[in-house]
Amino acid sequence: MKKILIAVLVLSMGYWLWCDLQEHYKKGEIVLKGVKEFGQGNDWEELFYDPYKDMVVAPDGSIFVANDRKHNIFKFDKQGKLVKTFGRRGNGPGDFVHPGELTILDKKYLVVGEYASNRRFSLWDLNGKCIKVVRTKTSIFQLTALRDNRVAYYYYNQYAQEKNDYQSTVSIIIKDFAGGTEKIMKQVTLLNRSSIKLGQRGSVTYGNFFAEVYLAQTIEGNLAIGISNQPHIDIFTPTGESIHSFDLKMAPIPVSKTYIKEFKDNVMAELKKKDETTMDSSRRYSHNRVKKALKTFDFSNLFDKYLPLYKEILVDSEGNFLVFKFTECRKNCTPLFQVYSKEGTFICETKLNKGKYELEIDRRFRKIRFTSEGVFGLLMNRGDEDEILRLVKSNYPPAP
């Protein structure tokens, strides 16, 4: 009888380890509270001296971090110890030019994207050995590994400007890098007003508040596509056949006059901060010209009727979709995300308590990953003047 009870307990613990992520999300809050022992002995200032980093956690627990400025990749073990650095600047096998996007293929290969216009990505084993460099016909954005020797990404193949509007046609590509074929599986036309045009002499960029395309790998190695002004996510096979869609149950947020005013006030405050550092005459002239032009600019021209629904799609190690909501908050915001099962069933809404850390949810450089072992993040301490990133692991609280 005692052996049977022990066996049942072990099975129950295994079941809990597999099912605990949804249970943690249902509590309504995930708190980032770094494990003290994790990553001890690493010189974070030496390793992560700039913010241009992307990270991914492999199924074996290895953590990979792309080092954009030094053109290499860091590999850490489960305890956050640096075990290897690989890659160098160059265009041959084993080389990188500004590596940025990291994704895992078939649970055993690291796929590394580079600066978009390099038009290539590379395949590595999890020990840091280069297996293959793959060239593409177009620039690469949001490189996403699937399965069966396929990856997905998109590129902007049309770009037109009229006043402050930029219209682009986004082509979503599936690349079979074993067979060499590239398939355009979907095209989306998007509007972008991220720049404020200042007469005939240039423009100032302040971010995009229109729809964006988001790609994610499902736990089965399929492709999830989201467009952030549409309340659904579409799932496709690695060959581009539609599987199903699921409703996000998100209501659009109207762009209010208060939101526009707060945005303008923030822009002008940032320019005022730069007054003290704008020292030479040519920079001061340009700086003052921008301030003068923005004072009379109608900031409502930067926005559509509604804000985007979300700003990121992540898939955790158990296949749940985490969709980070776009909110009206502009400063010191608590990220909110909605959780969906791998089948697309809505589970709950959860807030991400950042604790003592700073974190911006940004699809260009993914700095947080949710796994059954904990939440891993590239974070900086709040108030850190040097803005040094560090690799942090946060455990989930024990089950009651």
Legacy VTK file of the C-alpha trace (Angstrom):
# vtk DataFile Version 3.0
C-alpha trace
ASCII
DATASET POLYDATA
POINTS 400 float
0.000 0.000 0.000
2.827 2.403 0.890
4.465 1.832 -2.513
1.160 2.507 -4.263
0.724 5.796 -2.371
4.258 6.862 -3.276
3.638 6.027 -6.939
0.383 8.007 -6.936
2.179 10.940 -5.310
4.957 10.874 -7.922
2.422 10.739 -10.755
0.479 13.603 -9.177
3.637 15.689 -8.923
4.430 14.990 -12.570
0.904 16.012 -13.529
1.276 19.214 -11.490
4.542 20.078 -13.189
2.839 19.749 -16.568
-0.341 21.591 -15.683
0.871 24.243 -13.254
1.310 27.141 -15.681
-2.397 27.702 -16.239
-2.968 27.359 -12.496
-0.376 30.071 -11.831
-1.868 32.360 -14.468
-5.316 31.923 -12.945
-4.065 33.513 -9.712
-4.128 36.796 -11.633
-0.507 37.823 -11.106
2.985 36.621 -11.958
5.660 38.313 -9.844
9.218 38.785 -11.087
11.321 38.057 -8.034
14.792 36.936 -9.012
16.307 33.776 -7.567
19.395 35.012 -5.712
21.630 32.064 -6.638
20.758 32.184 -10.333
23.550 33.531 -12.545
25.908 34.258 -9.665
29.482 34.945 -10.730
28.579 36.492 -14.094
29.816 40.006 -14.806
26.583 41.391 -16.268
28.103 44.797 -17.017
30.780 43.151 -19.139
28.386 40.724 -20.836
25.268 42.858 -21.343
26.544 46.405 -21.704
23.907 47.354 -24.312
20.135 46.751 -24.493
20.036 45.092 -27.927
19.449 41.526 -26.804
17.078 38.692 -27.667
16.737 35.468 -25.673
15.252 31.994 -25.927
15.093 29.002 -23.575
15.657 25.576 -25.143
13.723 22.479 -23.990
16.886 21.122 -22.311
17.017 24.250 -20.111
19.843 25.993 -21.985
19.393 29.751 -22.297
20.687 31.568 -25.365
21.155 35.337 -25.581
21.952 37.185 -28.822
24.660 39.825 -28.502
23.864 42.309 -31.272
26.821 44.656 -30.795
29.550 41.997 -30.536
28.021 39.704 -33.163
27.938 36.536 -31.069
25.707 34.328 -28.910
25.934 33.547 -25.187
24.882 30.137 -23.895
23.934 29.737 -20.205
23.022 26.575 -18.306
19.931 26.009 -16.143
21.589 27.777 -13.215
22.371 30.859 -15.290
26.090 30.096 -15.556
27.788 31.202 -18.762
29.108 28.046 -20.417
29.937 29.168 -23.943
30.212 32.115 -26.325
30.124 31.406 -30.039
30.094 33.310 -33.322
31.964 36.336 -34.636
31.391 39.153 -37.097
31.482 37.997 -40.703
29.522 36.520 -43.582
30.700 32.922 -43.586
29.513 29.815 -41.697
29.766 30.442 -37.968
29.619 34.223 -38.467
26.972 36.818 -37.640
26.176 40.396 -38.525
24.070 41.837 -35.702
22.303 38.646 -34.537
18.936 39.448 -33.035
16.167 36.873 -33.371
16.503 33.487 -31.651
14.104 30.582 -32.074
14.222 26.816 -31.472
13.577 24.278 -34.250
12.343 20.744 -33.500
13.395 21.141 -29.844
17.056 20.554 -30.721
18.327 23.314 -33.026
18.936 27.016 -32.481
17.940 29.237 -35.400
19.556 32.688 -35.436
18.272 35.654 -37.410
20.426 38.697 -38.153
20.034 42.307 -39.219
17.054 42.166 -41.587
18.820 43.347 -44.733
21.513 40.633 -44.424
18.931 38.248 -45.891
20.131 35.148 -44.098
19.737 33.033 -40.996
21.768 30.168 -39.581
21.090 26.797 -37.969
23.099 25.618 -34.924
23.028 22.656 -32.609
22.511 23.374 -28.904
26.251 23.015 -28.277
27.029 26.025 -30.460
28.145 24.196 -33.621
27.104 25.843 -36.893
25.257 23.424 -39.150
24.029 25.567 -41.995
23.714 29.138 -43.287
20.532 29.813 -45.262
20.129 32.719 -47.680
16.779 34.334 -48.461
15.495 36.434 -51.330
14.200 39.173 -49.045
14.891 40.896 -45.752
13.812 38.962 -42.669
11.583 40.200 -39.846
10.282 38.088 -36.937
12.089 34.893 -37.866
10.086 31.983 -36.386
11.113 28.321 -36.476
8.335 25.832 -37.236
9.090 22.147 -37.878
10.058 19.912 -40.801
12.979 22.178 -41.817
10.782 25.231 -42.190
10.806 28.731 -40.783
8.466 31.699 -41.189
9.176 35.409 -41.388
7.845 38.471 -43.138
9.148 41.410 -45.120
7.850 44.771 -46.332
7.671 44.668 -50.108
5.936 47.987 -50.718
6.433 51.258 -48.924
4.743 54.524 -49.841
4.535 57.852 -48.030
1.843 60.494 -48.182
2.128 63.277 -45.614
2.563 61.414 -42.302
1.174 58.101 -43.567
3.346 55.140 -44.525
1.552 52.257 -46.217
3.269 48.910 -46.559
2.328 45.485 -47.847
3.646 42.828 -45.497
4.338 39.439 -47.099
4.488 36.455 -44.741
6.886 33.813 -46.038
7.425 30.133 -45.249
10.947 28.996 -46.127
11.782 25.320 -46.638
15.526 25.508 -46.095
16.042 21.829 -46.933
14.278 22.073 -50.274
15.153 25.708 -50.864
11.620 26.907 -51.651
10.027 30.119 -50.400
6.248 30.477 -50.313
4.305 33.708 -49.831
1.382 32.447 -47.790
-0.294 35.707 -46.806
-0.113 39.420 -47.561
-1.368 42.203 -45.307
-1.576 45.931 -46.032
-0.779 48.093 -43.011
-0.821 51.807 -42.285
1.916 53.394 -40.224
2.126 56.913 -38.820
5.197 56.532 -36.666
6.896 59.626 -38.103
6.068 63.296 -37.784
6.990 65.094 -40.986
8.617 68.479 -40.474
8.207 70.438 -43.690
10.606 69.413 -46.456
13.600 68.839 -44.182
12.894 65.535 -42.545
10.808 63.788 -39.930
10.891 62.620 -36.312
9.946 59.051 -35.334
7.980 58.431 -32.113
6.632 54.884 -32.416
3.783 53.168 -34.195
0.209 53.062 -32.876
-1.260 51.180 -35.801
-1.549 47.474 -36.505
1.507 45.211 -36.597
2.013 41.602 -37.723
3.035 39.051 -35.075
4.336 35.534 -35.688
4.721 32.763 -33.110
5.606 29.075 -33.054
2.990 26.813 -31.508
4.061 23.907 -29.327
3.334 21.552 -32.252
5.629 23.546 -34.561
2.793 25.221 -36.448
2.607 28.919 -37.287
0.430 31.405 -35.389
-0.270 34.732 -37.115
-1.802 37.728 -35.411
-2.541 41.230 -36.728
-2.923 43.533 -33.773
-6.063 45.354 -34.934
-7.910 42.060 -35.522
-9.384 40.138 -32.548
-8.290 36.665 -33.606
-5.189 34.527 -34.177
-4.867 32.200 -37.167
-2.991 28.884 -37.036
-1.341 27.317 -40.111
0.688 24.176 -40.813
4.383 24.548 -41.756
3.324 24.183 -45.380
0.804 27.015 -45.135
-2.532 25.199 -44.833
-5.066 26.775 -42.479
-5.818 24.758 -39.324
-8.116 27.014 -37.308
-8.587 30.491 -35.792
-9.515 31.525 -32.275
-11.172 34.633 -30.898
-9.128 36.796 -28.511
-12.217 38.318 -26.882
-10.522 41.721 -26.734
-12.475 44.958 -27.038
-10.871 47.836 -28.990
-9.750 50.867 -26.967
-10.773 54.246 -28.461
-7.979 56.809 -28.674
-9.063 59.522 -26.231
-8.080 63.199 -26.176
-6.492 62.546 -22.792
-4.288 59.837 -24.245
-3.172 62.119 -27.098
-2.406 64.960 -24.673
-0.391 62.675 -22.390
1.535 61.405 -25.397
2.337 64.955 -26.561
3.344 66.013 -23.036
5.685 63.029 -22.834
7.296 63.838 -26.188
7.862 67.471 -25.208
9.231 66.440 -21.799
11.763 64.146 -23.465
12.873 66.979 -25.735
13.257 69.263 -22.723
15.512 66.678 -21.067
17.765 66.790 -24.111
18.209 70.559 -23.797
21.031 70.062 -21.289
22.919 67.604 -23.511
22.452 69.475 -26.807
25.661 71.496 -26.630
27.158 72.192 -30.067
25.520 74.867 -32.183
24.451 72.654 -35.101
22.722 70.126 -32.855
21.136 72.891 -30.788
19.729 74.513 -33.925
18.222 71.242 -35.142
16.895 70.428 -31.679
15.185 73.811 -31.281
13.696 73.568 -34.777
12.123 70.210 -33.854
10.686 71.607 -30.612
9.196 74.592 -32.428
7.616 72.426 -35.142
6.126 69.983 -32.614
4.477 72.711 -30.565
2.047 73.386 -33.410
1.811 69.808 -34.709
-1.594 68.114 -34.390
-0.642 64.920 -32.559
-4.039 63.363 -33.237
-2.752 62.742 -36.781
-0.506 60.016 -35.378
-3.423 57.853 -34.257
-6.260 55.873 -35.714
-9.697 55.711 -34.095
-8.585 52.793 -31.883
-5.344 51.645 -30.328
-3.953 48.236 -31.362
-5.355 45.351 -29.328
-1.999 43.924 -28.266
1.775 44.353 -28.487
3.192 40.819 -28.286
2.310 37.117 -28.633
4.359 34.573 -26.686
3.887 30.815 -26.388
4.989 29.221 -23.111
6.662 25.834 -22.727
3.281 24.107 -22.311
1.783 25.600 -25.462
-0.386 28.313 -23.894
-0.667 31.594 -25.812
0.168 34.750 -23.841
-1.146 37.853 -25.608
0.144 41.092 -24.057
-2.506 43.777 -24.240
-2.023 47.284 -25.556
-3.326 49.664 -22.872
-3.656 53.400 -22.403
-0.884 53.362 -19.806
2.247 55.162 -21.018
4.649 55.256 -18.038
5.651 52.714 -15.368
3.039 50.330 -16.747
2.216 46.895 -15.396
2.055 44.501 -18.385
-1.252 42.672 -18.754
-1.651 39.509 -20.771
-4.514 37.236 -21.694
-3.941 33.493 -21.575
-5.341 30.983 -24.060
-4.887 27.224 -24.152
-3.006 25.675 -27.058
-6.436 24.991 -28.605
-7.320 28.688 -28.297
-9.707 28.559 -25.337
-9.619 31.716 -23.226
-8.273 30.951 -19.724
-7.806 34.228 -17.844
-6.194 37.651 -17.737
-2.991 38.040 -15.717
-0.772 40.952 -14.737
3.009 40.770 -14.732
4.313 42.385 -11.550
7.810 43.600 -12.463
8.946 43.842 -8.845
12.236 45.739 -8.640
12.938 45.351 -12.359
12.387 47.368 -15.513
10.878 45.571 -18.499
9.490 46.774 -21.801
7.465 44.301 -23.864
9.002 44.687 -27.317
8.646 42.253 -30.212
11.960 43.411 -31.734
13.983 41.989 -28.828
12.180 39.398 -26.740
13.388 39.705 -23.172
11.052 37.388 -21.299
10.168 33.693 -21.596
7.659 31.611 -19.628
8.570 27.972 -18.950
7.545 25.238 -16.526
10.851 25.843 -14.718
10.107 29.539 -14.099
10.047 32.908 -15.843
13.346 33.926 -17.445
14.049 37.529 -18.320
16.672 39.976 -19.511
15.964 42.703 -16.989
17.544 45.759 -15.426
17.127 46.990 -11.878
14.738 49.915 -11.552
16.640 53.170 -11.227
19.892 51.733 -12.542
21.598 54.724 -14.178
23.913 52.446 -16.152
20.909 50.449 -17.472
22.708 47.114 -17.204
20.711 44.075 -18.249
21.044 40.859 -16.268
19.661 37.370 -16.785
17.029 36.730 -14.112
15.013 33.647 -13.182
11.810 33.948 -11.145
10.220 30.866 -9.622
6.499 30.397 -9.359
5.187 30.281 -5.777
4.749 26.767 -4.364
1.342 25.160 -4.657
-0.897 25.654 -1.585
LINES 1 401
400 0 1 2 3 4 5 6 7 8 9 10 11 12 13 14 15 16 17 18 19 20 21 22 23 24 25 26 27 28 29 30 31 32 33 34 35 36 37 38 39 40 41 42 43 44 45 46 47 48 49 50 51 52 53 54 55 56 57 58 59 60 61 62 63 64 65 66 67 68 69 70 71 72 73 74 75 76 77 78 79 80 81 82 83 84 85 86 87 88 89 90 91 92 93 94 95 96 97 98 99 100 101 102 103 104 105 106 107 108 109 110 111 112 113 114 115 116 117 118 119 120 121 122 123 124 125 126 127 128 129 130 131 132 133 134 135 136 137 138 139 140 141 142 143 144 145 146 147 148 149 150 151 152 153 154 155 156 157 158 159 160 161 162 163 164 165 166 167 168 169 170 171 172 173 174 175 176 177 178 179 180 181 182 183 184 185 186 187 188 189 190 191 192 193 194 195 196 197 198 199 200 201 202 203 204 205 206 207 208 209 210 211 212 213 214 215 216 217 218 219 220 221 222 223 224 225 226 227 228 229 230 231 232 233 234 235 236 237 238 239 240 241 242 243 244 245 246 247 248 249 250 251 252 253 254 255 256 257 258 259 260 261 262 263 264 265 266 267 268 269 270 271 272 273 274 275 276 277 278 279 280 281 282 283 284 285 286 287 288 289 290 291 292 293 294 295 296 297 298 299 300 301 302 303 304 305 306 307 308 309 310 311 312 313 314 315 316 317 318 319 320 321 322 323 324 325 326 327 328 329 330 331 332 333 334 335 336 337 338 339 340 341 342 343 344 345 346 347 348 349 350 351 352 353 354 355 356 357 358 359 360 361 362 363 364 365 366 367 368 369 370 371 372 373 374 375 376 377 378 379 380 381 382 383 384 385 386 387 388 389 390 391 392 393 394 395 396 397 398 399
